[in-house]
Structure formats: C-alpha cells, structure tokens
Amino acid sequence: MAEQIYKDLIAEVQEAPSEVARLDDATFRLRSGRVMHFYTAEELLNFCEPLKCLHFFEGRELDETHGEPHYHSFLAYVGIKPPNK
C-alpha cells in the first residue's frame, strides 16, 4: 500500500495516537469516529464473488486538484447478479 494517505496515517498513529488508532494492517479509526480501510484487490474480488464479473481493473490516477500533484490507486469492478437457475 503506497498511498500517501496510508503513509500519513501510519505516521500519525506514532505521533498522535489520540487522533488515529490502527485497528489492523489496513484499517484506521480517526478521532471523529470515521473508519478508513484500504482494500486489496483480493478483498474486493471476495466481496463480489456472488456476482458475475464483467470488468475488473486496477489503476493509478494523477490528482492535481489540491496540493502537490500526486497519485491515487483505485480498483474498479463491474458485475451483475447471475440469473437464478
């Protein structure tokens, strides 16, 4: 997981544990109560297992909308519920 926000959360757990708690390798709870989880491709595919996969894609996208330009990783899944047999 190379996302900058993930790296920032790891650092904040060390620097300000009252602001961010690390629940497991990929899950954080912010002081506000918001929970952030960084899904892997395998997790997403497992959640979508009951669906028929039409499209699955992993990618990175340049974000120039705030601060220094940086990249975000993303997972895209398009599936349909299979017909009942």
N, C-alpha and C positions, 0 to 999 in steps of 0.2 A: 504494500500500500504506500504509494509515493505521493499521495495528495498532500498539498501543503497544509490544508486544514487539519488533516490527521496528524501530521508532524507537530503542528501548533498545539493541538490538544494534548499530545504526549508530553510536550514541554510544560504545558500549563498544569498538568497533573503533578509534576515535580515542583513547580514554582508556586502554585496557588491551589493546593488540594481542597480548599474550601470553595473554590469556584468550579472545579471539574473533578469528577470521580470516574475512574476507569473501572468498568464493570467486567470486561473481558478484553481479549485482544483487539476486538473491533467495535466495542460499544462503550460509549461515554455518557454520563449524566451531567448536565450543566446545572449550575446553581438554580436557574429558573425552573428546573424540573424537566426540561426538554431532554430527550434521549436521542443521541446520534449513533447510528450503526452504519458501518461501512461494509456493504455486501460484497461477497465474492461472486464470480460467475457461477461457481458450483452451487452456492446457496440459492441464487436466483433460479437456476435451472431446476433445482429440487422443489422449490415452491411451485413452479409452473408445470411440474411433472404430469398432473392430470390433463393438461391441455395438449393439443396437437401444435407443435412448433411450426410456425410459418416462416419466422425470421428471428435470428439471434445475432447480435453484433456487439463487439467491444470496441471502444474507441477513445480518442482524446480530442478535446476541443479547446481552442485558444479563447481565453476570456480577456477581453480588453475593455470591459465595462467599468472597472474600478481598480485603482491602484496600478501597480506594475503589471504588464501583461503576464499571464500565467495560464497553465493548462488544467483542465478538469478531466478526469476519466469518467466514462459512463458505460452502462450496459443497457442494451435495448432488446426487448423481447416482444414479439407479436405472436400470439397464439389464439386458437379457437377451441371452444368446448367441442369435443368429438360427439357425433350423433349417438344417441342411445341405440344399442343393438338388441 
